[in-house]
Amino acid sequence: MNARFLICNNCNLRCVYCHNDYQGGIDCQINKSEINFSKEIIYKTLKERNLNNINTIKISGGEPFLKPKDVIEIIEFSSSINKKIVILTNATIHNNNLFNKIIEHNVHEIRINFPTFDILEYKSITKASDENVRIMYDNIDYFARNNIPILLNVVLVCHLNNIKNFILNYVKIATTEYKSMNFKSIRFIINDWLPCKNDYFDKAYKVLASLTNTSGVQRRGRIIEFNDYYISINLIKCDMNEKSDIYIIPPGIVLKDYIKGKAYD
């Protein structure tokens, strides 16, 4: 079992596939709640849900790097009880104190929303600025140099007919031009709202199967894993019925749909 802290629902980007509508239907940019996660709140909340059954603590939002003090509190507590720590972020914000804590406590994985290596397309999808992009690449380089495993989340928004070229080009760039980053994994995600989502999944599956020369292994009906020459490649079909995580949110943020946004974990 995993416990996922949704520490805020505001974000500095406005991705076209943003799933934050599940957090009370509030726009990503509006809710600037100052509710903090203290060590006492974290411990009480996890204890109520049986600490021994929790394997991994996930930290997400919104964009968690907007609330570095809360992230640090959760990292320090999770480390003290020997739980794996995973952070989900767009990586476009830098905070020295937070990043030092990430290194100090050997965060298990940083999962970065990274829809494309094409900078113009990236900016179109995420509404990021040039400064956002610069910081993101600097942060990725920082984590790589400090041996923090990086996983790239790729929500497929390309046209159905372009899936093959998109996937092949993405993997090629990640494993050649950015090989020094030593990415742990790439996760291609088929979102529940995509038209013809079954066609998307089948087509992407065939591309990855041909790329890796393996048949793949299906887990829990939604994840197929491959091992490429350099990195693990996953294909995920969003399953809105699977409730494998405990969602922990600040008071005042209401989950209208408990499982929506599951694709990004």
RORO-672908 format. One record per residue: x negated, y, z of N, C-alpha, C in turn. Coordinates in steps of 0.001 Angstrom, whole numbers. Last residue first. Layout:
BEGIN
<<X Y Z> <X Y Z> <X Y Z>>
...
END
This chain:
BEGIN
<<-816 8702 -10927> <-1530 8274 -9734> <-2730 7404 -10087>>
<<770 9530 -12992> <-454 10278 -12772> <-1256 9783 -11580>>
<<3138 8139 -13140> <2121 7900 -14170> <783 8511 -13822>>
<<4863 9126 -11260> <4094 7940 -10927> <2955 7706 -11915>>
<<6613 11092 -11828> <5235 11493 -11678> <4326 10333 -11348>>
<<9285 9822 -9872> <8853 10575 -11042> <7449 11131 -10809>>
<<10230 8563 -7622> <9133 7929 -8339> <8618 8760 -9512>>
<<12329 10101 -6501> <11219 9602 -5677> <10013 9188 -6495>>
<<13618 12972 -7396> <13447 11651 -7987> <12183 11061 -7377>>
<<13502 15054 -5606> <14778 14752 -6245> <14756 13350 -6841>>
<<11973 15675 -2762> <11800 14799 -3916> <13171 14466 -4494>>
<<11469 18941 -1596> <12388 17811 -1676> <12109 16991 -2927>>
<<9756 20714 703> <9669 20243 -683> <10467 18951 -772>>
<<10185 21088 3387> <10664 22124 2478> <10534 21765 1019>>
<<7188 19724 4759> <8608 20069 4901> <8994 21166 3921>>
<<4939 18096 2403> <5214 19097 3437> <6711 19312 3574>>
<<4989 14486 1946> <5086 15859 1444> <5306 16831 2599>>
<<4046 11430 835> <4047 12268 2025> <3970 13719 1584>>
<<5088 8350 -372> <4911 9761 -701> <5053 10596 558>>
<<3570 5304 -715> <4325 6117 236> <4054 7573 -121>>
<<3767 3321 -3709> <3142 4346 -2889> <4121 4907 -1863>>
<<5259 1627 -5196> <4116 1045 -4508> <3414 2045 -3602>>
<<7818 1300 -6650> <7598 2164 -5499> <6455 1614 -4651>>
<<8954 1316 -9903> <7962 744 -9002> <7637 1722 -7887>>
<<10573 2541 -11697> <11220 1724 -10676> <10252 1188 -9635>>
<<9338 3830 -13767> <9960 4664 -12759> <10593 3866 -11625>>
<<6466 3298 -15251> <7551 2496 -14698> <8167 3261 -13544>>
<<4754 4138 -18125> <5326 4649 -16894> <6524 3804 -16468>>
<<2261 2156 -19129> <3623 2522 -19507> <4350 2897 -18233>>
<<-1119 2526 -19724> <-66 2532 -18712> <1255 2960 -19335>>
<<-4130 1033 -20315> <-2937 1542 -20981> <-1782 1407 -20006>>
<<-7566 1646 -19645> <-6253 1180 -19220> <-5164 1800 -20083>>
<<-10887 691 -19847> <-9815 1425 -20520> <-8485 813 -20112>>
<<-14089 1156 -18403> <-12816 446 -18390> <-11761 1319 -19056>>
<<-17065 1683 -20380> <-16064 2056 -19383> <-14850 1143 -19479>>
<<-18813 635 -22291> <-19319 1512 -21244> <-18333 1731 -20108>>
<<-17500 -1188 -23919> <-18938 -1319 -23755> <-19440 -512 -22561>>
<<-14454 -1886 -22040> <-15181 -1431 -23220> <-16680 -1593 -22953>>
<<-12030 -3876 -20934> <-13402 -3501 -20623> <-14132 -3156 -21916>>
<<-8661 -3125 -20045> <-9656 -3562 -21016> <-11036 -3181 -20505>>
<<-5427 -3740 -18691> <-6815 -3328 -18523> <-7703 -3918 -19619>>
<<-2274 -2468 -18454> <-3086 -3430 -19193> <-4520 -2922 -19159>>
<<491 -2054 -16403> <-902 -1696 -16639> <-1612 -2822 -17390>>
<<3071 -3025 -16045> <2900 -1681 -16591> <1464 -1304 -16891>>
<<3521 -5415 -14738> <4389 -5061 -15846> <4148 -3703 -16450>>
<<1631 -6050 -12895> <2820 -5385 -12408> <3692 -4860 -13550>>
<<-728 -6249 -15496> <-484 -6264 -14059> <789 -5485 -13753>>
<<-2206 -8059 -18086> <-1086 -7223 -17694> <-822 -7373 -16202>>
<<-5225 -7850 -19759> <-4527 -8486 -18645> <-3421 -7549 -18184>>
<<-6619 -8481 -23036> <-6110 -7645 -21965> <-5392 -8455 -20906>>
<<-7914 -9614 -25137> <-6456 -9684 -25149> <-5840 -8829 -24062>>
<<-10576 -7808 -26750> <-10046 -8634 -25677> <-8530 -8627 -25752>>
<<-11848 -5912 -28334> <-11949 -7331 -28684> <-11552 -8247 -27525>>
<<-11585 -3230 -28068> <-12340 -3922 -27034> <-12535 -5408 -27311>>
<<-10129 -2419 -30308> <-11330 -1680 -29913> <-12212 -2503 -28983>>
<<-7913 -4024 -30376> <-8876 -4136 -31472> <-10203 -3474 -31106>>
<<-6671 -3123 -28050> <-7041 -4531 -28168> <-8084 -4720 -29262>>
<<-6185 -455 -28678> <-7139 -774 -27619> <-7590 -2223 -27679>>
<<-4274 -784 -30767> <-5512 -22 -30979> <-6560 -421 -29951>>
<<-2243 -2202 -29501> <-2957 -2811 -30623> <-4284 -2104 -30882>>
<<-1410 -287 -27617> <-1922 -1590 -27174> <-2754 -2240 -28278>>
<<-377 1716 -29241> <-1585 1981 -28456> <-2225 679 -27990>>
<<1867 344 -30211> <839 815 -31142> <-476 1082 -30410>>
<<3332 -180 -27897> <2896 -1288 -28753> <1763 -862 -29671>>
<<3787 2465 -26930> <3050 1489 -26137> <2493 376 -27015>>
<<5271 3622 -29011> <4010 4220 -28582> <3151 3189 -27863>>
<<7505 1968 -28999> <6641 1991 -30180> <5274 2585 -29846>>
<<8530 2696 -26530> <8099 1312 -26744> <7187 1203 -27956>>
<<9243 5356 -26901> <8111 5046 -26017> <7622 3617 -26187>>
<<10820 7003 -28598> <10262 5740 -29107> <9091 5274 -28234>>
<<9831 10010 -26941> <10732 9324 -27870> <10048 8068 -28400>>
<<8848 10083 -23511> <8450 10100 -24915> <9504 9421 -25794>>
<<9434 9879 -20838> <10299 10734 -21640> <9941 10763 -23121>>
<<7502 8281 -19666> <8862 7750 -19771> <9737 8569 -20703>>
<<4338 8217 -21361> <5296 8804 -20443> <6711 8312 -20710>>
<<1620 6326 -21365> <2839 6492 -22162> <3921 6989 -21217>>
<<-1750 7110 -20993> <-454 7012 -20329> <682 7270 -21317>>
<<-4906 5778 -20658> <-3956 6333 -21611> <-2551 6064 -21097>>
<<-7556 6272 -18696> <-6208 5738 -18616> <-5311 6472 -19610>>
<<-10879 5314 -18425> <-9932 6165 -19151> <-8576 5500 -19071>>
<<-13440 5250 -15880> <-12318 4675 -16607> <-11587 5750 -17389>>
<<-15817 6427 -15038> <-15450 5109 -14525> <-14392 4452 -15400>>
<<-18208 8084 -17030> <-16827 7985 -16584> <-16513 6556 -16148>>
<<-20842 9248 -17348> <-20618 7917 -16793> <-19213 7762 -16215>>
<<-21914 11486 -18390> <-20951 11674 -17302> <-20601 10339 -16638>>
<<-23394 10672 -20524> <-24129 10982 -19292> <-23199 11189 -18103>>
<<-21552 10543 -22597> <-21982 9294 -21957> <-22681 9547 -20627>>
<<-20383 12382 -24214> <-20320 12603 -22774> <-20720 11351 -21997>>
<<-20860 11426 -26783> <-21204 12813 -26472> <-21244 13078 -24966>>
<<-20048 8599 -26083> <-21249 9026 -26820> <-21654 10431 -26400>>
<<-17739 8116 -24743> <-18823 7141 -24587> <-20072 7478 -25391>>
<<-16005 10180 -25388> <-16289 9909 -23971> <-17516 9031 -23797>>
<<-15884 9926 -28196> <-16486 11118 -27597> <-16895 10852 -26147>>
<<-14584 7402 -28398> <-15898 7631 -29016> <-16600 8825 -28371>>
<<-12151 7869 -27152> <-13093 6913 -26557> <-14499 7131 -27102>>
<<-11067 9743 -28975> <-11228 10065 -27555> <-12278 9164 -26909>>
<<-10970 8321 -31382> <-11814 9506 -31292> <-12082 9868 -29829>>
<<-9134 6308 -30737> <-10487 5951 -31166> <-11445 7126 -31022>>
<<-6855 7869 -30116> <-7478 7000 -29115> <-8924 6675 -29488>>
<<-6358 9218 -32593> <-6561 9956 -31349> <-7313 9104 -30335>>
<<-5993 7197 -34475> <-7122 8110 -34621> <-7425 8843 -33319>>
<<-3643 5990 -33311> <-4878 5241 -33557> <-6076 6167 -33628>>
<<-1680 8065 -33195> <-2182 7416 -31984> <-3528 6724 -32224>>
<<-363 9331 -35223> <-1759 9738 -34981> <-2409 9009 -33808>>
<<2253 8615 -35362> <1394 8192 -36474> <-84 8502 -36238>>
<<3275 9888 -33080> <3197 8430 -33128> <2238 7948 -34208>>
<<1362 12733 -32063> <2412 12150 -32888> <2188 10647 -32995>>
<<304 12998 -28582> <77 13056 -30024> <1263 12429 -30772>>
<<364 12732 -25954> <1348 13667 -26503> <1193 13806 -28010>>
<<-457 10677 -23403> <-388 10724 -24867> <740 11644 -25321>>
<<-2442 11690 -20860> <-1041 11536 -21215> <-922 11715 -22734>>
<<-5104 10443 -19458> <-4774 10987 -20773> <-3307 10705 -21072>>
<<-7376 10812 -16886> <-5972 10529 -17187> <-5592 11218 -18493>>
<<-10481 9500 -16159> <-9774 10459 -16998> <-8352 9979 -17251>>
<<-12340 9271 -13191> <-11371 8621 -14063> <-10635 9700 -14844>>
<<-15506 9131 -11789> <-14520 9978 -12459> <-13638 9130 -13361>>
<<-17300 8690 -8740> <-16636 8088 -9908> <-15526 8984 -10462>>
<<-20031 10583 -7959> <-18622 10427 -7607> <-17895 9880 -8830>>
<<-22757 11200 -8339> <-22308 9799 -8309> <-20905 9608 -7733>>
<<-23542 13717 -8791> <-23513 13291 -7400> <-22872 11917 -7218>>
<<-23220 14048 -11479> <-24581 14123 -10943> <-24664 13630 -9507>>
<<-20404 13950 -11598> <-21214 12905 -12234> <-22623 12873 -11658>>
<<-19677 16293 -10285> <-19287 14999 -9723> <-20136 13873 -10302>>
<<-20849 18168 -12094> <-21236 18138 -10677> <-20899 16781 -10052>>
<<-19466 17680 -14466> <-20912 17471 -14423> <-21401 17346 -12972>>
<<-16948 18491 -13612> <-17155 17109 -14045> <-18642 16764 -13992>>
<<-17491 21212 -13139> <-17095 20333 -12034> <-17304 18858 -12384>>
<<-18058 22137 -15719> <-19079 22260 -14671> <-18770 21303 -13517>>
<<-15579 21646 -16923> <-16758 20909 -17380> <-17894 20985 -16363>>
<<-14012 23477 -15377> <-13705 22046 -15426> <-14920 21232 -15857>>
<<-15135 25961 -15952> <-15212 25428 -14592> <-14972 23932 -14588>>
<<-14417 26170 -18674> <-15829 26199 -18263> <-16002 25573 -16879>>
<<-11624 26143 -18501> <-12324 25082 -19231> <-13787 25011 -18802>>
<<-11112 28511 -17079> <-10658 27217 -16564> <-11456 26079 -17190>>
<<-12143 30365 -18926> <-12792 30203 -17628> <-12400 28883 -16979>>
<<-10288 30186 -20968> <-11676 29807 -21249> <-12433 29558 -19945>>
<<-7284 28802 -19440> <-8102 29886 -19968> <-9494 29360 -20300>>
<<-4618 26516 -20290> <-5833 26880 -19557> <-6544 28045 -20235>>
<<-2355 25277 -21186> <-2314 26737 -21025> <-3505 27232 -20198>>
<<-2401 22627 -21898> <-2445 22943 -20472> <-2254 24427 -20156>>
<<-2206 22567 -24715> <-1430 21629 -23901> <-1315 22099 -22459>>
<<-4010 24580 -25531> <-2612 24624 -25969> <-1722 23760 -25080>>
<<-6382 23700 -24439> <-5830 24974 -23985> <-4359 25117 -24376>>
<<-6690 21336 -25949> <-6601 21291 -24488> <-5947 22564 -23949>>
<<-6983 22385 -28493> <-5804 21581 -28194> <-5597 21483 -26686>>
<<-9449 23657 -28150> <-8279 24449 -28547> <-6993 23697 -28229>>
<<-11087 21427 -27438> <-10887 22546 -26525> <-9646 23373 -26879>>
<<-10660 18104 -27536> <-10546 19251 -28420> <-10170 20466 -27572>>
<<-10379 16079 -25789> <-11682 16736 -25801> <-11707 17932 -26748>>
<<-7327 15833 -23838> <-8055 15824 -25113> <-9412 16499 -24947>>
<<-6277 15659 -21203> <-5509 15153 -22346> <-6251 15073 -23672>>
<<-6987 15020 -18235> <-7861 15426 -19345> <-7249 14927 -20658>>
<<-6932 15115 -14898> <-6011 15260 -16015> <-6784 15838 -17198>>
<<-8966 12926 -13105> <-8837 14237 -13741> <-7872 14184 -14920>>
<<-9638 11604 -10071> <-8850 11366 -11278> <-8477 12705 -11894>>
<<-12350 10522 -8356> <-11699 11765 -8768> <-10959 11471 -10082>>
<<-12855 8170 -5723> <-12580 8445 -7141> <-11945 9821 -7299>>
<<-13808 8024 -3099> <-13803 6821 -3933> <-13653 7138 -5412>>
<<-16064 10231 -1587> <-14718 10035 -2133> <-14751 8939 -3192>>
<<-18171 10531 418> <-18163 9516 -644> <-16755 9196 -1139>>
<<-18404 12573 2166> <-17552 11454 2568> <-17370 10407 1464>>
<<-20095 14360 812> <-20460 13868 2150> <-19688 12607 2524>>
<<-18620 14999 -1487> <-19878 14258 -1592> <-20221 13603 -258>>
<<-16473 16344 -340> <-16218 15219 -1248> <-17465 14354 -1382>>
<<-17797 18378 986> <-17108 17342 1767> <-16805 16109 912>>
<<-18654 19900 -1172> <-19653 19313 -274> <-19044 18190 556>>
<<-16188 20701 -2135> <-16993 19781 -2942> <-18109 19141 -2109>>
<<-15348 22460 -88> <-14590 21253 -413> <-15451 20241 -1148>>
<<-17338 24457 -296> <-17140 23723 953> <-16409 22407 703>>
<<-17030 25380 -2991> <-18270 24773 -2516> <-18072 23922 -1271>>
<<-14694 24881 -5335> <-14802 25350 -3960> <-15997 24640 -3326>>
<<-13157 25514 -8464> <-14353 25095 -7724> <-14329 25695 -6327>>
<<-10772 24251 -10724> <-11040 25138 -9586> <-12268 24600 -8848>>
<<-10093 22362 -12530> <-10409 23693 -13061> <-10657 24723 -11965>>
<<-9202 19750 -12048> <-10643 20052 -11932> <-11033 21429 -12456>>
<<-6752 18753 -11803> <-7098 19185 -13159> <-8540 19669 -13215>>
<<-6539 15700 -9796> <-6763 17128 -9995> <-6910 17459 -11472>>
<<-6412 13506 -7158> <-5880 13755 -8489> <-5885 15252 -8734>>
<<-8611 11525 -5300> <-8077 12870 -5503> <-7636 13017 -6954>>
<<-8773 8953 -2940> <-8653 9279 -4358> <-8028 10665 -4472>>
<<-10463 7036 -608> <-9900 8357 -877> <-9924 8606 -2386>>
<<-10029 4266 1578> <-10479 4798 297> <-9754 6114 40>>
<<-10577 4569 5115> <-9676 4365 3990> <-10313 4915 2706>>
<<-11725 4823 7737> <-12275 3912 6717> <-11276 3560 5615>>
<<-11025 6769 9407> <-10323 5487 9603> <-10654 4508 8464>>
<<-12564 8866 8541> <-12740 8425 9929> <-12039 7103 10208>>
<<-11585 9347 5995> <-12922 8768 6141> <-13121 8197 7541>>
<<-9183 10554 6682> <-9170 9284 5946> <-10510 8577 6064>>
<<-10126 12930 7884> <-9369 11947 8658> <-9394 10590 7980>>
<<-11480 14143 5733> <-12197 13848 6976> <-11457 12800 7806>>
<<-9405 14385 3818> <-10632 13630 3529> <-11322 13207 4816>>
<<-7610 16056 5174> <-7195 14703 4805> <-8417 13829 4508>>
<<-9158 18400 5456> <-8573 17745 6636> <-8227 16291 6320>>
<<-9672 18981 2749> <-10776 18638 3647> <-10255 17916 4893>>
<<-7100 19648 1888> <-7795 18502 1283> <-8924 18044 2194>>
<<-6651 21948 3412> <-5815 20766 3607> <-6489 19520 3062>>
<<-8603 23631 2319> <-8646 23302 3750> <-7818 22056 4044>>
<<-7852 23926 -434> <-9060 23176 -50> <-9109 22787 1422>>
<<-5533 24206 -2285> <-5457 24193 -825> <-6641 23393 -265>>
<<-6132 23938 -4915> <-5625 25241 -4501> <-5522 25345 -2982>>
<<-6703 21319 -5301> <-7857 22196 -5074> <-7431 23626 -4744>>
<<-4230 20096 -5923> <-4725 20072 -4546> <-5890 21016 -4284>>
<<-1614 21171 -7727> <-3066 21115 -7839> <-3682 21202 -6442>>
<<1408 19141 -7518> <610 20325 -7657> <-880 20087 -7858>>
<<-785 16956 -5922> <154 18055 -5741> <1192 18025 -6834>>
<<-2825 14688 -3944> <-2404 15320 -5199> <-1456 16464 -4897>>
<<-4656 12078 -2771> <-4392 13496 -2526> <-4034 14154 -3851>>
<<-4286 8899 -1304> <-4354 9708 -2520> <-3944 11136 -2190>>
<<-5829 6405 437> <-5184 7704 618> <-5383 8501 -662>>
<<-5398 2892 526> <-5957 4061 -147> <-5138 5301 182>>
<<-4146 1023 2218> <-5496 784 1706> <-6175 2051 1202>>
<<-2084 451 4912> <-2475 1446 3908> <-3926 1219 3504>>
<<-1502 -1145 7008> <-1007 -1577 5703> <-1416 -637 4570>>
<<-2416 143 9240> <-3117 -1072 8820> <-2696 -1540 7435>>
<<-609 2256 9737> <-1941 2527 9183> <-2609 1287 8608>>
<<2566 2668 9512> <1689 1525 9756> <348 1684 9043>>
<<3941 4983 9438> <4081 4112 8272> <3116 2925 8333>>
<<3225 6352 11653> <4634 5988 11526> <4863 4993 10400>>
<<590 6907 11011> <868 5919 12055> <2309 5435 11973>>
<<906 8950 9134> <401 7652 8694> <702 6557 9719>>
<<1915 11012 10794> <2646 10577 9604> <2210 9191 9164>>
<<-61 11311 12746> <1308 10963 13137> <2071 10386 11952>>
<<-2275 12087 11119> <-2307 10858 11921> <-896 10401 12266>>
<<-1310 14508 9992> <-1765 13404 9133> <-1707 12089 9907>>
<<-816 16052 12257> <292 15714 11348> <-76 14519 10482>>
<<-3419 16226 13286> <-2345 15652 14093> <-1182 15208 13220>>
<<-4816 17546 11307> <-5193 16163 11631> <-4084 15465 12409>>
<<-2388 19374 9295> <-3375 19266 10366> <-3712 17799 10584>>
<<-1571 20719 6444> <-1670 19367 6971> <-2770 19345 8033>>
<<497 23667 6306> <-798 23006 6343> <-693 21595 6909>>
<<2364 25803 4257> <2413 24696 5211> <1095 23928 5138>>
<<2710 27882 2545> <1470 27881 3318> <1460 26773 4375>>
<<3994 27763 -745> <4131 27398 655> <2770 27336 1350>>
<<4665 28912 -3190> <3329 29151 -2626> <3321 28833 -1136>>
<<6402 28095 -5965> <6340 27777 -4539> <4911 27910 -4013>>
<<5818 28775 -8748> <6594 29615 -7847> <6322 29344 -6373>>
<<4650 27210 -10695> <3960 28438 -10326> <4629 29192 -9178>>
<<6323 25011 -11204> <4958 24800 -10679> <4359 26073 -10093>>
<<9698 25422 -10090> <8661 25651 -11081> <7275 25566 -10448>>
<<11462 22830 -8515> <10862 24158 -8398> <9736 24299 -9410>>
<<12731 20463 -8147> <13107 21227 -9318> <12503 22613 -9334>>
<<11708 19010 -6073> <12787 19931 -5776> <13211 20776 -6956>>
<<9592 17748 -7711> <9413 18339 -6395> <10459 19438 -6186>>
<<9974 17006 -10281> <10505 16105 -9254> <10379 16708 -7857>>
<<8661 18750 -11858> <10090 19003 -11695> <10685 18087 -10637>>
<<6037 18079 -12278> <6376 18673 -10992> <7850 19025 -10836>>
<<4949 17025 -14528> <5961 16212 -13853> <6434 16833 -12552>>
<<4139 18487 -17641> <4109 18594 -16187> <5263 17820 -15555>>
<<3554 18520 -20297> <4167 17301 -19781> <4238 17313 -18252>>
<<2273 20907 -20736> <3571 20705 -21394> <4292 19479 -20879>>
<<886 22527 -17873> <842 21469 -18882> <2233 21193 -19452>>
<<-204 25024 -16717> <1195 24782 -17059> <1257 23753 -18201>>
<<-2321 25613 -13806> <-2089 25334 -15217> <-592 25090 -15448>>
<<-2331 25927 -11106> <-2874 27044 -11885> <-2756 26819 -13376>>
<<548 25082 -9118> <-579 24698 -9968> <-1051 25910 -10750>>
<<2459 23904 -6304> <2038 24950 -7221> <773 24516 -7949>>
<<3090 22073 -4441> <3643 21845 -5774> <3376 23008 -6711>>
<<959 20277 -2120> <1598 21498 -2614> <2281 21157 -3931>>
<<252 17743 -1362> <-13 18835 -428> <545 20178 -878>>
<<1257 14781 -1183> <1563 15850 -2134> <1431 17157 -1356>>
<<-513 11974 -477> <-183 13282 64> <46 14271 -1080>>
<<268 8663 -506> <-50 9776 -1410> <433 11093 -811>>
<<-949 5594 402> <-246 6780 892> <-689 7964 54>>
<<-450 2254 -759> <-1163 3519 -824> <-303 4624 -223>>
<<-836 -1193 0> <0 0 0> <-876 1250 0>>
END
